[in-house]
Amino acid sequence: MNFRFIHAFTALTLYSCELCCIVLGETQPEDIDNLNPLVVTPEGGFSKPLVTSAWTISYSETDSKKLMSRSLAESLSGIPSVMIQKTALGQSSPYIRGLTGYHNLLLVDGIRLNHSAMRSGPNQYWSTVELFSSDRVETLRGTHGVLFGAETVGGVVNSLSNIPYYSESNTNQSTQILARLSSAENSWSGGISSKISSPDWFAEISHIERSFGDLEGGKMIGKQKKTGYNSRGSQARLSKKLSEDSNLIFGFQQTFMDDVPRTHKTIDALNWEGLSAGSEIWRRLDQKRNLYYGRVNWEDIDGIANSGQVTLSLHTHDQERNRMKGSSGIAQGGDFQYFNLNDFGLTARFEKKDFIEGNLFYGTECHNENLDSGGYKFDTNTNKTSDLVQGPLAADASYNRIATYIYSIQEFDSGWTIQPGIRYAKISANLKRFYEKNSDASSLFDPEEKSYEEVIGSFRVTKSINDDTFIFGGFSQGFRPPSLYDLTSTDETSAVERPNTKLESEQFLQSEVGMRGVSDSLSWQTSFYHTWIKDMIVRSPIERGKSEVLKSNGDGFIQGLELELAYRWSPSWKSDFSFSWMKGKVEQLLDNNSTGSIPIDGRNYSIIERATTRLMPTQVNLRTQFEPVGSNWSSVFSLLAVGKADRLSLKDESDITRIPGNGTPNYFLANIYTNYNISDFSTISLAIENIGDVDYRVHGSGINGAGRNFVFSCSLHF
């Protein structure tokens, strides 16, 4: 691959990474002309040029996103095959290549945040990662189980902090102040961060406060009642230079989200497009997440590991849910449920360069999770009436993971690169105390231990066809053993569940083939993927229109096509276009009492194939940016068209508080964004999102999107 191709192809990749960056009124323009991007996620934490990646990965620096996006999940909007579902204003979760929840892996500085209490569907945990403390975000689309293990099926999102830097002589200090106001969100955000460096030390500390009022919908919806909440997040890091090639880093993160309402389950839910409101008077969730870690890393030294990272971490996650049940708008008493989870982790990753004409990556990962869960019932005055024997999950349980992997990149004179890899993993669950019903002490199950072992592999290839064209693709396996949520959950989600310890591990195999190209003014990328699904844990309604579900294993597939184009009209004008399409099916249980059906708990079910849950509709996005040469300002106009989402799973059809009976309607949005650099130390941004004040809903969401929204933000550096 020659020098000219690398530069041209880098520009292409950055164009395609940021195509349709402004989607659903949630993101904003940013610089896409950086000619030397390095990414760390595809190789497990070691910097590599994005241009030579065998994976479909999006890279974005977050400086401009901090000004306009209100959360990490919303900052991912616009990436092909990524849909940001919003159960509530404070509960956003990405669908990546048709999968969400615990089928996607969330990392902070390469540290796993997924845990065994994470829910299957769109969940609130992604919103606990504060965007303000992030320097850049890497989104890897596709199955990547060899390097990252269980749950890496739809994709990987890695939120990365600033790389520690050291001053040459004197101590240097810098401070940033950020402010953001949004009209439709009735919100304000304010944050401050400070960095200080000396020849041997680097320190960083940041804190942000956010307050969101009731969200204004489109012109027919207006204010969506009881949707607001408050949150705050802090981060601190301290780095010591051990040598010119090694560092010792200590880090801390904390996020707290206060009384985040899940409005669609309550009487205040919208009846838009025939939706039915819930029966609860209110439902609110608190989320508190802490991450403590220490890491030693090195690079470019001699030995069996030229580069390496060894990380010791403690991740704690506490959740509380308060709800008041009701009937015909009259309170009938409710319950308080919680879980506390502690995850002790040790991860070691190494790279050996110049290993048989290539690089060798290897490592190990261990996690020990301990869970306790409980709660109580209360009356209409919120006075405690009785204790629950457990909360949403097992009252007492542990979950252990241990894995090792080896992954190689081998280059050949012909221009081909092959990337084989293999991973062994063993997972065990110790179910010490769990119940069929959290309100019935007599439904206690006997203690049980479950164990799962997996060996998975991947094989990727790349080839530079000529100076202008590059192909990539291959096969990669993924797996996901039943989690504590699968094995012991009761009624934590929007559905009522029962523990099921007979579930099998899920198996996935994804094939992908893609091509990238570039010319003087046009750059493009396209890829096609197909994911084979075996024994996916599927939740099917026990009866249509009711919240109780059965958990079973089912087979199926998801496949999709992604197309990205970028064209520069002149030095000041450029346009980006993207297209995403997918379809998928998986086996589910239908309660039809037909001949030959399966008897379960007194009812008969047939196995049928239906669409996977909340299958992403077709999406087209066009954006045009004007940035006069030599000026201090730029402006972007974007158009987004999203098709009707009418391919529904059985569970989708029963979710009448979120998904209209005929599916989620199509919609068309227009947005405009303007940035102005007042000086080298200050920037202001103004956006008008959803200019047409359209009423719309991202498929599967519990609230509608914002109506016409004016967003003002500013950033000061000194």
Secondary structure, DSSP 8 states (H G I E B T S, - for coil): --HHHHHHHHHHHHHHHTTT---TT---------S--EE-TTTTSS-EEGGG-SSEEEEEE-HHHHHH-SSHHHHTTTSTTEEEEEEETTEEEEEETTB-GGGEEEEETTEE---TT--SSS-GGGGGS-GGG-SEEEEEES--HHHH-TT-SSEEEEEE-------SSS-EEEEEEEEEEETTTTEEEEEEEEEEE-SSEEEEEEEEEEEE--EE--TTT-EESS--EEEEEEEEEEEEEEETTEEEEEEEEEEEEEEEE-GGGBTTS--GGG----SBSEEEEEEEEEEEEEEEEE-S-SSS-SEEEEEEEEEEEEEEEEEEEEETTEEEEEEEEEEEEEEEEEEEEEEESSSSSEEEEEEEEEEEEEEEEEEEEE-TT--EEEEES-SSS-SEEEEEEEEEEEEEEEE-TTSEEEEEEEEEEEEEEEEEE-BSSTT-GGGB---EEEEEEEEEEEEEEEEEEETTEEEEEEEEEEEE---HHHHH--SSSSSB----TT---EEEEEEEEEEEEE-SSEEEEEEEEEEEEEEEEEEEESSTTSSBEEEEEEEEEEEEEEEEEEEE-SSSEEEEEEEEEEEEEEEEEE----TT-EEETTEEEEEEEEE-TT----EEEEEEEE--TT-SEEEEEEEEEE--B----HHHHH-TTTS-TT-B--EEEEEEEEEEEEETTEEEEEEEESTT------TT-SS----SEEEEEEEEE-
